[in-house]
């Protein structure tokens, strides 16, 4: 009986040894696979920098996916008109125009001609430039359109080339050209009425590129609102959470950031804002001001949910009435 027990113990030790050996071998294989992928990703991006451009723009990410951009009413925007413009030959971009909420009833059943003529009303116009990923029909964007519309703004937004149902391939130059084309299209229809620019995330880079173009021409915008902005695209990529596992890797800039530059993607918002500040000293922008309105992280608005802020309507009303005057006035940040 005792021999039998000893024999079983030996077998258990034997089985345990083989089990541990097999487990260690599997863990070793997994580690080598992960290490191989970790090393391969920078090499692949360096050899094929176009991949990095895709990761910056994320225009292939469409959330929600099953959405008909020709029907903004499906997203609760039944006072919105969908149409298309051509900033360049062979490139058509999809545009939404949401009228102020006070025109909601009148807008029902109206055609594109009515919507275009409505731009001549007294209400101001907001040109909204969205960030990367998704389309002009993204939920957080739609919710912001509704807030702006309720405050009496015409909201005009669009998908850059390569996004949504817009044609073409994305690039910094192309995105800026699309924004400039729509800005000029609006100015031709609203005359001397106020036209504001709102950029979010990557759209702040497009917005400041647009401002630079306008300042170079001596026609700066009435106001620019930058939501979740960044300094420049290299700094943004370096501080992005996705770069955390490579941030301290020797050659990080060479592997990843130079691949962005190789695609002619720069978005030097810091330089563009400096130019805007210089232009603000001119007579054309006399009395304009720059305000920074922080939203504490404890409020939970994170990167794209600013529309939830009960303070936002107050901030926008105040900014609208003090855009040109009272350059020393300040807003109290939300608490």
Residue frames relative to the residue before (quaternion, step in Angstrom):
aa qw qx qy qz dx dy dz
X 1.0000 0.0000 0.0000 0.0000 0.00 0.00 0.00
X 0.6721 0.4886 -0.2951 0.4716 3.53 0.97 -0.90
X 0.6169 0.5385 -0.3469 0.4572 3.58 1.06 -0.71
X 0.6289 0.5450 -0.3187 0.4537 3.49 1.00 -0.84
X 0.6652 0.5004 -0.3019 0.4648 3.56 0.93 -0.88
X 0.6490 0.5092 -0.3243 0.4630 3.59 0.94 -0.86
X 0.6306 0.5443 -0.3235 0.4488 3.55 0.98 -0.83
X 0.6614 0.5017 -0.3017 0.4689 3.58 0.98 -0.85
X 0.6281 0.5297 -0.3362 0.4603 3.60 1.01 -0.76
X 0.6440 0.5193 -0.3186 0.4627 3.54 0.95 -0.86
X 0.6495 0.5101 -0.3151 0.4676 3.56 0.96 -0.81
X 0.6387 0.5261 -0.3282 0.4556 3.55 1.00 -0.81
X 0.6396 0.5111 -0.3187 0.4777 3.55 1.02 -0.84
X 0.6473 0.5293 -0.3074 0.4542 3.52 1.00 -0.87
X 0.6756 0.4861 -0.2906 0.4721 3.55 0.91 -0.95
X 0.6416 0.5282 -0.3195 0.4552 3.56 1.01 -0.84
X 0.6363 0.5323 -0.3254 0.4537 3.56 1.03 -0.82
X 0.6817 0.4752 -0.2877 0.4762 3.57 0.90 -0.92
X 0.6249 0.5412 -0.3376 0.4501 3.59 1.04 -0.76
X 0.6813 0.4825 -0.2887 0.4687 3.54 0.89 -0.95
X 0.6344 0.5286 -0.3266 0.4600 3.55 1.01 -0.79
X 0.6707 0.4963 -0.2956 0.4653 3.58 0.95 -0.89
X 0.6425 0.5226 -0.3186 0.4612 3.55 1.03 -0.81
X 0.6567 0.5037 -0.3083 0.4691 3.57 0.94 -0.89
X 0.6409 0.5233 -0.3268 0.4568 3.58 1.01 -0.77
X 0.6574 0.4978 -0.3096 0.4734 3.58 0.98 -0.83
X 0.6498 0.5069 -0.3159 0.4702 3.58 0.97 -0.84
X 0.6340 0.5284 -0.3246 0.4620 3.55 1.04 -0.77
X 0.6513 0.5075 -0.3148 0.4682 3.58 0.96 -0.84
X 0.6419 0.5135 -0.3230 0.4690 3.59 0.97 -0.86
X 0.6461 0.5236 -0.3163 0.4564 3.57 0.95 -0.89
X 0.6692 0.4950 -0.3028 0.4642 3.59 0.93 -0.87
X 0.6258 0.5252 -0.3337 0.4703 3.58 1.06 -0.72
X 0.6659 0.4921 -0.2990 0.4744 3.59 0.89 -0.94
X 0.6499 0.5112 -0.3137 0.4669 3.58 0.95 -0.86
X 0.6468 0.5251 -0.3158 0.4540 3.57 0.99 -0.84
X 0.6572 0.4922 -0.3040 0.4831 3.58 0.98 -0.86
X 0.6312 0.5492 -0.3249 0.4410 3.58 1.00 -0.89
X 0.6949 0.4515 -0.2658 0.4926 3.58 0.98 -0.85
X 0.6674 0.5393 -0.3070 0.4116 3.58 0.99 -0.84
X 0.6138 0.5955 -0.3600 0.3729 3.61 0.95 -0.84
X 0.6822 0.4603 -0.3209 0.4688 3.67 0.76 -0.83
X 0.6445 0.5248 -0.3247 0.4515 3.58 1.01 -0.79
X 0.6551 0.5092 -0.3123 0.4626 3.58 0.95 -0.87
X 0.6659 0.4983 -0.3049 0.4640 3.59 0.93 -0.88
X 0.6450 0.5120 -0.3245 0.4653 3.58 1.03 -0.74
X 0.6886 0.4678 -0.2786 0.4788 3.58 0.99 -0.81
X 0.7878 0.1769 -0.0797 0.5845 3.58 1.09 -0.72
X 0.1242 -0.8544 0.5006 0.0632 3.62 0.40 1.20
X 0.5154 0.6396 -0.4241 0.3813 3.61 1.20 -0.33
X 0.5631 0.5911 -0.3857 0.4298 3.59 1.18 -0.51
X 0.6495 0.5270 -0.3166 0.4475 3.56 0.99 -0.85
X 0.6098 0.5432 -0.3470 0.4611 3.58 1.08 -0.70
X 0.6333 0.5283 -0.3261 0.4621 3.58 1.01 -0.80
X 0.6767 0.4963 -0.2909 0.4594 3.57 1.01 -0.84
X 0.6238 0.5214 -0.3384 0.4737 3.59 1.15 -0.54
X 0.7600 0.3965 -0.2086 0.4708 3.57 0.79 -1.03
X 0.0762 -0.8317 0.5406 0.1012 3.60 1.00 -0.85
X 0.2468 0.8056 -0.5058 0.1850 3.57 1.08 0.67
X 0.6032 0.5601 -0.3567 0.4417 3.59 1.25 -0.32
X 0.5947 0.5353 -0.3661 0.4752 3.60 1.27 -0.20
X 0.0136 0.8158 -0.5741 0.0687 3.55 -0.51 1.19
X 0.1532 0.7823 -0.5786 0.1724 3.55 -0.25 1.32
X 0.4833 -0.2978 -0.8026 0.1832 1.57 -1.37 2.11
X 0.5278 -0.6752 0.4238 0.2932 3.55 -1.04 0.81
X 0.7589 0.3526 -0.2010 0.5093 3.58 0.79 -1.00
X 0.3870 0.6867 -0.5181 0.3321 3.55 0.26 1.30
X 0.2893 -0.7433 0.5822 0.1578 3.55 -0.93 0.95
X 0.2953 -0.8016 0.4973 0.1516 3.56 -0.24 1.28
X 0.5756 0.5712 -0.3807 0.4443 3.58 1.26 -0.22
X 0.7388 0.3481 -0.1931 0.5438 3.58 1.28 -0.30
X 0.1034 -0.8264 0.5514 0.0478 3.63 0.30 1.18
X 0.5488 0.6204 -0.3989 0.3934 3.59 1.18 -0.45
X 0.5803 0.5812 -0.3763 0.4288 3.60 1.17 -0.47
X 0.6927 0.4316 -0.2578 0.5172 3.58 1.25 -0.40
X 0.6275 -0.5608 0.3273 0.4298 3.56 1.27 0.33
X 0.5805 0.5582 -0.3769 0.4576 3.58 1.28 0.26
X 0.0950 0.8374 -0.5300 0.0941 3.58 0.47 1.19
X 0.6430 0.3985 -0.3666 0.5415 3.57 1.18 0.60
X 0.5261 0.6106 -0.3827 0.4516 3.51 1.18 0.85
X 0.2138 -0.7724 0.5902 0.0972 3.54 -1.05 0.86
X 0.2363 -0.7594 0.5929 0.1262 3.56 -0.94 0.93
X 0.1617 0.7742 -0.6018 0.1111 3.58 -0.92 0.87
X 0.3793 -0.7317 0.5310 0.1969 3.57 -1.31 0.13
X 0.1370 -0.7655 0.6250 0.0678 3.53 -1.16 0.75
X 0.3001 -0.7528 0.5635 0.1602 3.55 -1.25 0.47
X 0.1778 -0.8183 0.5388 0.0922 3.61 -0.05 1.25
X 0.7772 0.0544 -0.0303 0.6262 3.56 1.21 -0.54
X 0.6290 -0.5357 0.3925 0.4041 3.55 -1.19 0.46
X 0.8163 0.2215 -0.1911 0.4980 3.54 -0.85 1.01
X 0.6967 0.3954 -0.2660 0.5362 3.59 1.28 0.09
X 0.0176 -0.7825 0.6218 -0.0281 3.56 -0.61 1.19
X 0.1268 -0.8022 0.5808 0.0549 3.57 -0.86 0.94
X 0.4336 -0.7097 0.5028 0.2355 3.55 -1.05 0.85
X 0.0976 -0.8101 0.5781 -0.0091 3.56 -0.89 1.03
X 0.1475 -0.7482 0.6372 0.1117 3.56 -1.19 0.66
X 0.0836 -0.7631 0.6390 0.0498 3.54 -1.08 0.81
X 0.0847 -0.7866 0.6117 0.0001 3.55 -0.55 1.24
X 0.3064 -0.7662 0.5353 0.1802 3.59 -0.64 1.07
X 0.6562 -0.4879 0.3767 0.4353 3.62 -1.22 0.29
X 0.6255 -0.5820 0.3734 0.3614 3.56 -1.09 0.73
X 0.6036 0.5725 -0.3634 0.4194 3.61 1.10 -0.58
X 0.6933 0.4324 -0.2701 0.5093 3.59 1.25 -0.36
X 0.3141 0.7994 -0.4744 0.1930 3.58 1.30 0.13
X 0.7022 0.4625 -0.2862 0.4594 3.61 0.71 -1.01
X 0.6740 0.5091 -0.2976 0.4450 3.53 0.91 -0.91
X 0.6538 0.5494 -0.3086 0.4190 3.59 1.12 -0.65
X 0.5229 0.6709 -0.4125 0.3260 3.60 1.16 -0.45
X 0.8525 0.1328 -0.1270 0.4894 3.54 -0.84 1.07
X 0.5091 0.6637 -0.4193 0.3529 3.60 1.25 0.06
X 0.4362 -0.6971 0.5112 0.2500 3.55 -1.24 0.56
X 0.7587 -0.4012 0.2726 0.4348 3.53 -1.35 0.00
X 0.6101 0.5635 -0.3566 0.4279 3.58 1.04 -0.70
X 0.6484 0.5123 -0.3220 0.4620 3.59 0.98 -0.82
X 0.6557 0.5131 -0.3137 0.4565 3.58 0.93 -0.90
X 0.6544 0.5100 -0.3206 0.4570 3.58 0.95 -0.83
X 0.6663 0.4928 -0.3004 0.4722 3.58 0.97 -0.82
X 0.6011 0.5839 -0.3621 0.4082 3.59 1.11 -0.64
X 0.5461 0.6190 -0.3941 0.4042 3.58 1.21 -0.37
X 0.6276 0.5415 -0.3303 0.4515 3.57 1.24 -0.37
X 0.4553 0.6732 -0.4603 0.3572 3.60 1.28 0.03
X 0.6720 -0.5375 0.3401 0.3793 3.58 -1.27 0.19
X 0.5581 0.6316 -0.3969 0.3633 3.60 1.17 -0.39
X 0.5066 -0.6585 0.4641 0.3071 3.62 -1.07 0.73
X 0.3686 -0.7224 0.5500 0.1993 3.56 -1.30 0.37
X 0.1530 -0.7686 0.6166 0.0759 3.56 -1.03 0.88
X 0.1825 -0.7543 0.6235 0.0944 3.57 -0.75 1.09
X 0.1417 -0.8236 0.5483 0.0314 3.57 -0.45 1.26
X 0.1262 -0.7856 0.6053 0.0238 3.57 -0.81 1.11
X 0.2394 -0.8209 0.5027 0.1270 3.58 -0.28 1.24
X 0.5762 -0.6067 0.4422 0.3231 3.52 -1.35 0.26
X 0.7278 -0.4034 0.2927 0.4710 3.56 -1.25 -0.33
X 0.7783 0.3266 -0.2782 0.4585 3.53 -1.36 0.31
X 0.7946 0.3050 -0.2255 0.4741 3.54 -1.22 0.51
X 0.4196 -0.6777 0.5464 0.2571 3.53 -1.34 -0.28
X 0.7101 -0.4133 0.3339 0.4620 3.56 -1.29 -0.15
X 0.6695 0.4977 -0.2896 0.4693 3.57 1.30 -0.26
X 0.3286 0.7542 -0.5040 0.2632 3.60 1.22 0.31
X 0.6057 -0.6244 0.3478 0.3496 3.58 -0.93 0.89
X 0.6933 0.4667 -0.3062 0.4559 3.62 0.78 -0.93
X 0.6192 0.5255 -0.3428 0.4721 3.59 1.16 -0.54
X 0.6416 0.5230 -0.3196 0.4613 3.57 0.95 -0.89
X 0.6512 0.5178 -0.3225 0.4515 3.59 0.95 -0.84
X 0.6474 0.5010 -0.3226 0.4752 3.59 1.05 -0.70
X 0.5969 0.5508 -0.3680 0.4526 3.61 1.02 -0.73
X 0.6575 0.5244 -0.3111 0.4426 3.56 0.95 -0.90
X 0.6375 0.5168 -0.3277 0.4682 3.58 1.01 -0.80
X 0.6785 0.4904 -0.2909 0.4631 3.58 0.87 -0.96
X 0.6383 0.5258 -0.3205 0.4619 3.58 1.02 -0.81
X 0.6598 0.5116 -0.3086 0.4558 3.58 0.98 -0.84
X 0.6752 0.4771 -0.2837 0.4858 3.58 1.23 -0.47
X 0.6325 -0.5882 0.3150 0.3934 3.57 1.28 0.18
X 0.5127 0.6370 -0.4276 0.3855 3.58 1.18 0.42
X 0.3604 -0.5907 0.6593 0.2941 3.48 -1.36 0.45
X 0.1273 -0.7908 0.5952 0.0648 3.61 -0.76 0.99
X 0.0250 -0.7883 0.6142 -0.0276 3.56 -0.66 1.15
X 0.0800 0.7932 -0.5950 0.1024 3.55 -0.68 1.12
X 0.0960 -0.8011 0.5904 0.0222 3.57 -1.20 0.37
X 0.4137 -0.6440 0.5666 0.3050 3.53 -1.36 0.15
X 0.4637 -0.6673 0.5059 0.2894 3.55 -0.86 0.97
X 0.6643 -0.4705 0.3805 0.4387 3.56 -1.25 0.30
X 0.7757 0.3012 -0.2476 0.4963 3.55 -0.88 1.00
X 0.6672 0.4367 -0.2960 0.5259 3.61 1.27 -0.17
X 0.8481 0.1594 -0.0943 0.4965 3.56 -1.20 0.51
X 0.7506 -0.3248 0.2700 0.5081 3.57 -0.81 -1.05
X 0.4382 0.6756 -0.4738 0.3565 3.59 1.20 0.42
X 0.4463 -0.7098 0.4882 0.2421 3.54 -1.03 0.82
X 0.6705 0.5280 -0.3643 0.3728 3.55 -1.34 0.15
X 0.4663 -0.6491 0.5271 0.2888 3.52 -1.39 -0.05
X 0.5097 -0.6844 0.4246 0.3026 3.60 -0.95 0.79
X 0.1502 0.7359 -0.6539 0.0913 3.52 -1.24 0.66
X 0.6197 -0.5440 0.3940 0.4060 3.57 -1.16 0.44
X 0.6518 0.5123 -0.3168 0.4608 3.57 0.92 -0.87
X 0.6810 0.5003 -0.2910 0.4486 3.57 0.89 -0.94
X 0.6439 0.5195 -0.3211 0.4609 3.59 0.98 -0.82
X 0.6593 0.5009 -0.3025 0.4721 3.56 0.99 -0.86
X 0.6431 0.5209 -0.3179 0.4627 3.57 1.02 -0.80
X 0.6263 0.5333 -0.3320 0.4615 3.59 1.01 -0.78
X 0.6699 0.4964 -0.2935 0.4676 3.58 0.94 -0.93
X 0.6536 0.5119 -0.3119 0.4621 3.59 0.97 -0.84
X 0.6387 0.5323 -0.3248 0.4508 3.57 0.97 -0.85
X 0.6894 0.4643 -0.2873 0.4760 3.60 0.87 -0.90
X 0.6070 0.5465 -0.3510 0.4578 3.60 1.05 -0.71
X 0.6811 0.4731 -0.2887 0.4785 3.58 0.87 -0.92
X 0.6097 0.5500 -0.3429 0.4562 3.58 1.04 -0.77
X 0.6740 0.4865 -0.2891 0.4748 3.57 0.96 -0.86
X 0.6531 0.5283 -0.3226 0.4362 3.59 0.88 -0.90
X 0.6306 0.5384 -0.3319 0.4497 3.57 1.06 -0.71
X 0.7460 0.4144 -0.2132 0.4757 3.58 1.12 -0.58
X 0.7387 0.3966 -0.2423 0.4883 3.60 1.11 -0.45
X 0.3872 -0.7479 0.4707 0.2629 3.58 1.21 -0.17
X 0.8153 -0.2358 0.1991 0.4899 3.56 -0.85 -1.01
X 0.4153 0.7149 -0.4683 0.3117 3.59 1.25 0.15
X 0.6256 -0.5764 0.3805 0.3629 3.58 -1.17 0.61
X 0.0270 -0.7662 0.6419 -0.0134 3.53 -1.03 0.94
X 0.1042 -0.8128 0.5731 0.0078 3.56 -0.54 1.23
X 0.2771 -0.7385 0.5933 0.1608 3.55 -1.25 0.55
X 0.0601 -0.7753 0.6286 0.0120 3.57 -0.87 1.02
X 0.0287 -0.7980 0.6019 -0.0080 3.57 -0.70 1.10
X 0.1358 -0.7880 0.5970 0.0644 3.56 -1.01 0.84
X 0.8561 0.0124 -0.0299 0.5159 3.57 -0.96 0.95
X 0.8202 0.0053 0.0163 0.5719 3.63 -0.58 -1.06
X 0.5917 0.5877 -0.3516 0.4252 3.57 1.18 -0.55
X 0.5672 0.5684 -0.4027 0.4394 3.62 1.19 -0.32
X 0.6109 0.5344 -0.3440 0.4722 3.56 1.16 -0.58
X 0.6411 0.4983 -0.3122 0.4932 3.56 1.03 -0.81
X 0.6450 0.5416 -0.3183 0.4352 3.58 0.95 -0.90
X 0.7111 0.4414 -0.2721 0.4749 3.59 0.85 -0.91
X 0.5705 0.5459 -0.3808 0.4811 3.59 1.16 -0.48
X 0.6509 0.5144 -0.3004 0.4707 3.56 0.99 -0.91
X 0.6444 0.5180 -0.3201 0.4626 3.58 0.93 -0.88
X 0.6297 0.5352 -0.3356 0.4521 3.57 0.97 -0.81
X 0.6433 0.5137 -0.3172 0.4708 3.58 0.95 -0.89
X 0.6860 0.4907 -0.2868 0.4542 3.57 0.88 -0.96
X 0.6515 0.5036 -0.3178 0.4701 3.59 0.99 -0.79
X 0.6116 0.5491 -0.3450 0.4532 3.58 1.05 -0.73
X 0.7062 0.4375 -0.2486 0.4981 3.56 1.14 -0.68
X 0.4936 -0.6744 0.4212 0.3523 3.56 1.27 -0.10
X 0.6427 0.4883 -0.3262 0.4920 3.58 1.23 0.44
X 0.0184 -0.8382 0.5451 -0.0040 3.63 0.56 1.10
X 0.5547 -0.6225 0.4321 0.3436 3.60 -1.15 0.56
X 0.6418 -0.5275 0.3909 0.3963 3.56 -1.28 0.25
X 0.7799 -0.1501 0.1150 0.5967 3.59 1.04 -0.72
X 0.1689 -0.7538 0.6268 0.1019 3.53 -1.26 0.53
X 0.1107 -0.7739 0.6222 0.0418 3.57 -0.90 0.99
X 0.0962 -0.8037 0.5871 0.0122 3.56 -0.69 1.13
X 0.0981 -0.8032 0.5876 0.0035 3.56 -0.54 1.24
X 0.8324 -0.0215 -0.0468 0.5518 3.59 -0.75 1.10
X 0.1550 0.8329 -0.5175 0.1205 3.61 0.76 1.01
X 0.2368 -0.7371 0.6104 0.1673 3.55 -1.36 0.12
X 0.6171 -0.5737 0.3907 0.3707 3.59 -1.23 0.41
X 0.7150 -0.2550 0.1910 0.6223 3.55 0.83 -1.09
X 0.6922 -0.5322 0.2883 0.3929 3.55 -1.18 0.48
X 0.6194 0.5370 -0.3573 0.4475 3.62 1.05 -0.60
X 0.6676 0.4825 -0.3017 0.4801 3.58 0.92 -0.86
X 0.6348 0.5321 -0.3271 0.4549 3.57 1.03 -0.78
X 0.6653 0.4963 -0.3033 0.4681 3.59 0.93 -0.89
X 0.6598 0.5238 -0.3069 0.4429 3.56 1.00 -0.82
X 0.7442 0.3954 -0.2172 0.4926 3.59 1.02 -0.74
X 0.4680 0.6910 -0.4426 0.3280 3.59 1.27 -0.12
X 0.5825 -0.6103 0.4025 0.3553 3.63 -0.97 0.77
X 0.6260 0.5596 -0.3473 0.4177 3.61 1.02 -0.70
X 0.6780 0.4935 -0.2947 0.4582 3.60 1.14 -0.54
X 0.3962 0.7659 -0.4508 0.2304 3.58 1.26 -0.16
X 0.7038 0.4830 -0.2833 0.4371 3.61 0.88 -0.90
X 0.7457 0.3575 -0.2162 0.5190 3.61 1.24 -0.30
X 0.4278 0.7640 -0.4305 0.2191 3.58 1.25 -0.33
X 0.7687 0.3348 -0.1757 0.5159 3.58 0.99 -0.81
X 0.4030 0.7015 -0.4789 0.3407 3.56 1.25 0.31
X 0.4832 -0.6486 0.4897 0.3256 3.64 -0.85 0.86
X 0.7940 0.2526 -0.2045 0.5138 3.56 -0.80 1.00
X 0.2790 0.7875 -0.5101 0.2044 3.61 1.23 0.30
X 0.6627 0.5057 -0.3084 0.4582 3.58 0.86 -0.95
X 0.6762 0.5082 -0.2941 0.4449 3.56 0.91 -0.96
X 0.7004 0.4706 -0.2724 0.4624 3.57 0.92 -0.89
X 0.8315 0.2788 -0.0994 0.4700 3.56 0.68 -1.12
X 0.7430 0.4274 -0.2528 0.4486 3.59 0.66 -1.06
X 0.6471 0.5047 -0.3257 0.4695 3.58 1.01 -0.72
X 0.5903 0.5599 -0.3641 0.4534 3.58 1.19 -0.51
X 0.6156 0.5223 -0.3439 0.4796 3.59 1.13 -0.61
X 0.6649 0.5016 -0.2961 0.4676 3.57 0.91 -0.95
X 0.6112 0.5688 -0.3464 0.4277 3.59 1.07 -0.72
X 0.6769 0.4524 -0.2797 0.5089 3.59 1.23 -0.45
X 0.4525 -0.7023 0.4269 0.3461 3.57 1.33 0.22
X 0.4342 0.6414 -0.4918 0.3978 3.55 0.98 0.96
X 0.0559 0.8270 -0.5521 0.0896 3.57 -0.48 1.18
X 0.0452 0.8349 -0.5485 -0.0098 3.60 0.84 -0.98
X 0.0963 0.8247 -0.5451 0.1161 3.57 0.62 1.17
X 0.1100 -0.8462 0.5202 0.0367 3.53 0.49 1.24
X 0.6224 0.5595 -0.3519 0.4193 3.59 1.03 -0.75
X 0.6690 0.4766 -0.2984 0.4861 3.60 0.99 -0.80
X 0.6522 0.5226 -0.3186 0.4473 3.58 0.98 -0.81
X 0.6501 0.5053 -0.3158 0.4716 3.58 1.00 -0.81
X 0.6068 0.5440 -0.3560 0.4573 3.59 1.06 -0.70
X 0.6424 0.5133 -0.3185 0.4715 3.56 1.00 -0.82
X 0.6440 0.5203 -0.3237 0.4579 3.59 0.99 -0.83
X 0.6420 0.5203 -0.3237 0.4608 3.58 1.02 -0.77
X 0.6298 0.5136 -0.3307 0.4798 3.56 1.08 -0.73
X 0.6643 0.5013 -0.2984 0.4672 3.56 0.95 -0.92
X 0.6011 0.5894 -0.3533 0.4080 3.58 1.13 -0.64
X 0.6283 0.5366 -0.3335 0.4540 3.57 1.23 -0.38
X 0.5697 0.6033 -0.3803 0.4085 3.55 1.27 -0.25
X 0.6765 -0.4946 0.3546 0.4147 3.56 -1.28 0.25
X 0.6232 0.5746 -0.3458 0.4024 3.56 1.07 -0.72
X 0.7792 0.2525 -0.1535 0.5528 3.59 1.20 -0.46
X 0.2324 0.8046 -0.5158 0.1801 3.55 1.17 0.51
X 0.7921 0.2807 -0.2224 0.4943 3.59 -0.77 1.02
X 0.5178 0.6234 -0.4364 0.3909 3.61 1.22 -0.15
X 0.1523 -0.7894 0.5906 0.0694 3.55 -1.19 0.51
X 0.3223 -0.6958 0.6020 0.2228 3.51 -1.35 0.29
X 0.0322 -0.8005 0.5982 -0.0155 3.58 -0.82 1.01
X 0.1776 -0.7460 0.6323 0.1096 3.53 -1.10 0.78
X 0.0595 -0.8059 0.5889 -0.0164 3.55 -0.63 1.15
X 0.1585 -0.8233 0.5389 0.0815 3.62 -0.15 1.23
X 0.1887 -0.7349 0.6386 0.1287 3.52 -1.21 0.65
X 0.4149 -0.7316 0.4750 0.2588 3.63 -0.42 1.15
X 0.5490 -0.6368 0.4329 0.3250 3.56 -1.01 0.83
X 0.5678 0.6177 -0.3762 0.3932 3.58 1.17 -0.51
X 0.5964 0.5774 -0.3613 0.4247 3.59 1.22 -0.40
X 0.4173 -0.7627 0.4189 0.2621 3.58 1.25 -0.29
X 0.4208 0.7141 -0.4737 0.2978 3.61 1.16 0.38
X 0.2104 -0.8375 0.4820 0.1486 3.54 1.32 -0.35
X 0.8310 -0.2745 0.1761 0.4506 3.57 -1.04 -0.77
X 0.8554 0.1563 -0.0099 0.4937 3.57 0.98 -0.74
X 0.6200 0.5701 -0.3450 0.4142 3.60 1.19 0.20
X 0.1994 0.8143 -0.5192 0.1659 3.57 1.07 0.69
X 0.5601 0.6213 -0.3885 0.3864 3.59 1.16 -0.52
X 0.6073 0.5762 -0.3499 0.4204 3.61 1.20 -0.41
X 0.5440 0.6510 -0.3953 0.3523 3.57 1.20 -0.39
X 0.3724 -0.7210 0.5325 0.2407 3.62 -0.77 0.95
X 0.6151 0.5542 -0.3402 0.4459 3.59 1.27 -0.31
X 0.5161 0.6890 -0.4087 0.3031 3.60 1.16 -0.51
X 0.6514 0.5025 -0.3475 0.4498 3.67 0.80 -0.79
X 0.6459 0.5151 -0.3211 0.4630 3.59 0.97 -0.84
X 0.6514 0.5217 -0.3157 0.4515 3.58 0.93 -0.90
X 0.6969 0.4722 -0.2788 0.4622 3.57 0.89 -0.92
X 0.6266 0.5183 -0.3458 0.4682 3.59 1.01 -0.71
X 0.6562 0.5114 -0.3059 0.4630 3.56 0.94 -0.90
X 0.6711 0.5018 -0.3012 0.4551 3.58 0.90 -0.95
X 0.6469 0.5367 -0.3247 0.4336 3.58 1.00 -0.81
X 0.7343 0.4152 -0.2394 0.4807 3.58 0.98 -0.79
X 0.7484 0.3435 -0.2044 0.5292 3.60 1.27 -0.25
X 0.2744 0.8007 -0.5001 0.1832 3.58 1.18 0.45
X 0.7878 0.2899 -0.1468 0.5232 3.58 0.87 -0.94
X 0.7564 0.3864 -0.1973 0.4896 3.58 1.01 -0.80
X 0.8275 0.2743 -0.1810 0.4553 3.55 -1.38 0.15
X 0.0114 0.8585 -0.5114 0.0376 3.55 0.67 1.14
X 0.6761 0.4909 -0.3036 0.4580 3.62 1.20 -0.28
X 0.4952 0.6743 -0.4280 0.3419 3.59 1.24 -0.09
X 0.1737 -0.7882 0.5850 0.0798 3.56 -1.16 0.62
X 0.3300 -0.7135 0.5804 0.2124 3.50 -1.29 0.50
X 0.4274 -0.6739 0.5371 0.2733 3.53 -1.09 0.72
X 0.4316 -0.7084 0.4842 0.2783 3.62 -0.76 0.97
X 0.5965 -0.5728 0.4132 0.3812 3.59 -1.13 0.60
X 0.2388 -0.7670 0.5806 0.1329 3.55 -1.15 0.63
